[in-house]
């Protein structure tokens, strides 16, 4: 929005927030060995994966937030497709971490991997079985 006379559009979306656990520890370790390019490349690959895999389901990238993303999904997205997308993202991170990062670390953090939060509008939550919305995606 740039002008006072612009129309305000209100849209309903599911919000997916991701961040990477232990990213500060990973970054500090990679910086000490002059390997920050590996982290940058991992983030670029994950961004591309999110865009490519999200497109068929109508999932859009909204914003990068330092060590994760805010994504927007249509409120009527099929739950199976949504959780398939989130699982693929988690696996993509795990593969990238294993193949590009872990070998360079002096110490592996106890906890690493994406933390994923799904923000569902109240009106929609009742149509989903909220007790089944528990998703924990983590790399070993």
Secondary structure, 3 states (H helix, E strand, C coil): CCCCCCCCCCCCEEEEEEEEECHHHHHHHHHHCCCHHHHHHHHHHHHHHHHHHHHCCCCEEEEECCCCEEEEEECCCCHHHHHHHHHHHHHHHHHHHHHHHHHHCCCCCCCCEEEEEEECCHHHHCCCCHHHCCCCCCCC
